Amino acid sequence: MPVPKRRTSSTRRDKRRTHDALTAPAYSTCSNCGEPMKPHNVCKSCGFYKGKQIIELKSDK
């Protein structure tokens, strides 16, 4: 089986890992109700997208 001839330096290892960091998900506010929502998605609290009602949500009131 092949085995590395030289030890991988910490600099080379860290360069390889530069893109492994996690990023927080992006959120925007709904223009209809003001709740936080994921961009380019229907609002989960009111069902609006780009000022139009896309889905009818059941209200527990």
PyMOL commands that place a pseudoatom at each C-alpha (Angstrom):
pseudoatom trace, name=CA, resn=MET, resi=1, chain=A, elem=C, hetatm=0, pos=[0.000, 0.000, 0.000]
pseudoatom trace, name=CA, resn=PRO, resi=2, chain=A, elem=C, hetatm=0, pos=[1.235, 3.508, -0.742]
pseudoatom trace, name=CA, resn=VAL, resi=3, chain=A, elem=C, hetatm=0, pos=[2.343, 5.512, 2.252]
pseudoatom trace, name=CA, resn=PRO, resi=4, chain=A, elem=C, hetatm=0, pos=[3.203, 9.237, 2.288]
pseudoatom trace, name=CA, resn=LYS, resi=5, chain=A, elem=C, hetatm=0, pos=[6.937, 9.730, 2.039]
pseudoatom trace, name=CA, resn=ARG, resi=6, chain=A, elem=C, hetatm=0, pos=[6.907, 13.053, 3.902]
pseudoatom trace, name=CA, resn=ARG, resi=7, chain=A, elem=C, hetatm=0, pos=[4.759, 14.441, 6.672]
pseudoatom trace, name=CA, resn=THR, resi=8, chain=A, elem=C, hetatm=0, pos=[2.122, 16.973, 5.539]
pseudoatom trace, name=CA, resn=SER, resi=9, chain=A, elem=C, hetatm=0, pos=[3.111, 20.388, 6.882]
pseudoatom trace, name=CA, resn=SER, resi=10, chain=A, elem=C, hetatm=0, pos=[0.636, 22.334, 9.022]
pseudoatom trace, name=CA, resn=THR, resi=11, chain=A, elem=C, hetatm=0, pos=[0.560, 25.120, 6.426]
pseudoatom trace, name=CA, resn=ARG, resi=12, chain=A, elem=C, hetatm=0, pos=[-0.399, 22.750, 3.602]
pseudoatom trace, name=CA, resn=ARG, resi=13, chain=A, elem=C, hetatm=0, pos=[-2.984, 21.041, 5.809]
pseudoatom trace, name=CA, resn=ASP, resi=14, chain=A, elem=C, hetatm=0, pos=[-4.528, 24.380, 6.835]
pseudoatom trace, name=CA, resn=LYS, resi=15, chain=A, elem=C, hetatm=0, pos=[-4.639, 25.641, 3.231]
pseudoatom trace, name=CA, resn=ARG, resi=16, chain=A, elem=C, hetatm=0, pos=[-6.664, 22.582, 2.332]
pseudoatom trace, name=CA, resn=ARG, resi=17, chain=A, elem=C, hetatm=0, pos=[-9.100, 23.247, 5.199]
pseudoatom trace, name=CA, resn=THR, resi=18, chain=A, elem=C, hetatm=0, pos=[-9.783, 26.924, 4.429]
pseudoatom trace, name=CA, resn=HIS, resi=19, chain=A, elem=C, hetatm=0, pos=[-13.194, 26.180, 2.862]
pseudoatom trace, name=CA, resn=ASP, resi=20, chain=A, elem=C, hetatm=0, pos=[-14.435, 23.872, 5.638]
pseudoatom trace, name=CA, resn=ALA, resi=21, chain=A, elem=C, hetatm=0, pos=[-15.776, 26.599, 7.953]
pseudoatom trace, name=CA, resn=LEU, resi=22, chain=A, elem=C, hetatm=0, pos=[-19.518, 26.688, 8.642]
pseudoatom trace, name=CA, resn=THR, resi=23, chain=A, elem=C, hetatm=0, pos=[-21.488, 29.827, 7.887]
pseudoatom trace, name=CA, resn=ALA, resi=24, chain=A, elem=C, hetatm=0, pos=[-24.689, 31.012, 9.539]
pseudoatom trace, name=CA, resn=PRO, resi=25, chain=A, elem=C, hetatm=0, pos=[-27.813, 30.740, 7.373]
pseudoatom trace, name=CA, resn=ALA, resi=26, chain=A, elem=C, hetatm=0, pos=[-28.967, 33.973, 5.740]
pseudoatom trace, name=CA, resn=TYR, resi=27, chain=A, elem=C, hetatm=0, pos=[-32.268, 35.507, 6.845]
pseudoatom trace, name=CA, resn=SER, resi=28, chain=A, elem=C, hetatm=0, pos=[-34.296, 38.451, 5.604]
pseudoatom trace, name=CA, resn=THR, resi=29, chain=A, elem=C, hetatm=0, pos=[-37.535, 39.948, 6.899]
pseudoatom trace, name=CA, resn=CYS, resi=30, chain=A, elem=C, hetatm=0, pos=[-40.918, 39.292, 5.344]
pseudoatom trace, name=CA, resn=SER, resi=31, chain=A, elem=C, hetatm=0, pos=[-42.312, 42.403, 3.637]
pseudoatom trace, name=CA, resn=ASN, resi=32, chain=A, elem=C, hetatm=0, pos=[-45.856, 41.445, 4.696]
pseudoatom trace, name=CA, resn=CYS, resi=33, chain=A, elem=C, hetatm=0, pos=[-45.581, 40.409, 8.356]
pseudoatom trace, name=CA, resn=GLY, resi=34, chain=A, elem=C, hetatm=0, pos=[-41.994, 41.344, 9.306]
pseudoatom trace, name=CA, resn=GLU, resi=35, chain=A, elem=C, hetatm=0, pos=[-41.048, 37.860, 10.517]
pseudoatom trace, name=CA, resn=PRO, resi=36, chain=A, elem=C, hetatm=0, pos=[-37.573, 36.515, 9.706]
pseudoatom trace, name=CA, resn=MET, resi=37, chain=A, elem=C, hetatm=0, pos=[-37.552, 34.219, 6.668]
pseudoatom trace, name=CA, resn=LYS, resi=38, chain=A, elem=C, hetatm=0, pos=[-35.086, 32.566, 4.357]
pseudoatom trace, name=CA, resn=PRO, resi=39, chain=A, elem=C, hetatm=0, pos=[-34.491, 34.618, 1.201]
pseudoatom trace, name=CA, resn=HIS, resi=40, chain=A, elem=C, hetatm=0, pos=[-36.240, 33.469, -2.009]
pseudoatom trace, name=CA, resn=ASN, resi=41, chain=A, elem=C, hetatm=0, pos=[-38.693, 31.319, -0.020]
pseudoatom trace, name=CA, resn=VAL, resi=42, chain=A, elem=C, hetatm=0, pos=[-42.339, 31.628, 0.948]
pseudoatom trace, name=CA, resn=CYS, resi=43, chain=A, elem=C, hetatm=0, pos=[-42.808, 33.092, 4.440]
pseudoatom trace, name=CA, resn=LYS, resi=44, chain=A, elem=C, hetatm=0, pos=[-43.740, 30.293, 6.857]
pseudoatom trace, name=CA, resn=SER, resi=45, chain=A, elem=C, hetatm=0, pos=[-45.818, 32.545, 9.091]
pseudoatom trace, name=CA, resn=CYS, resi=46, chain=A, elem=C, hetatm=0, pos=[-48.060, 34.303, 6.534]
pseudoatom trace, name=CA, resn=GLY, resi=47, chain=A, elem=C, hetatm=0, pos=[-47.600, 32.436, 3.203]
pseudoatom trace, name=CA, resn=PHE, resi=48, chain=A, elem=C, hetatm=0, pos=[-46.592, 35.508, 1.178]
pseudoatom trace, name=CA, resn=TYR, resi=49, chain=A, elem=C, hetatm=0, pos=[-43.779, 35.779, -1.379]
pseudoatom trace, name=CA, resn=LYS, resi=50, chain=A, elem=C, hetatm=0, pos=[-42.913, 39.021, -3.230]
pseudoatom trace, name=CA, resn=GLY, resi=51, chain=A, elem=C, hetatm=0, pos=[-46.120, 40.681, -2.020]
pseudoatom trace, name=CA, resn=LYS, resi=52, chain=A, elem=C, hetatm=0, pos=[-48.423, 37.900, -3.250]
pseudoatom trace, name=CA, resn=GLN, resi=53, chain=A, elem=C, hetatm=0, pos=[-50.139, 35.223, -1.167]
pseudoatom trace, name=CA, resn=ILE, resi=54, chain=A, elem=C, hetatm=0, pos=[-48.796, 31.898, -2.417]
pseudoatom trace, name=CA, resn=ILE, resi=55, chain=A, elem=C, hetatm=0, pos=[-50.153, 29.451, 0.150]
pseudoatom trace, name=CA, resn=GLU, resi=56, chain=A, elem=C, hetatm=0, pos=[-53.117, 29.582, 2.515]
pseudoatom trace, name=CA, resn=LEU, resi=57, chain=A, elem=C, hetatm=0, pos=[-52.034, 28.888, 6.087]
pseudoatom trace, name=CA, resn=LYS, resi=58, chain=A, elem=C, hetatm=0, pos=[-54.332, 27.516, 8.781]
pseudoatom trace, name=CA, resn=SER, resi=59, chain=A, elem=C, hetatm=0, pos=[-54.757, 29.842, 11.737]
pseudoatom trace, name=CA, resn=ASP, resi=60, chain=A, elem=C, hetatm=0, pos=[-55.179, 28.368, 15.227]
pseudoatom trace, name=CA, resn=LYS, resi=61, chain=A, elem=C, hetatm=0, pos=[-57.213, 31.361, 16.393]
for i in range(1, 61): cmd.bond("trace and resi %d" % i, "trace and resi %d" % (i + 1))
show_as sticks, trace
zoom trace
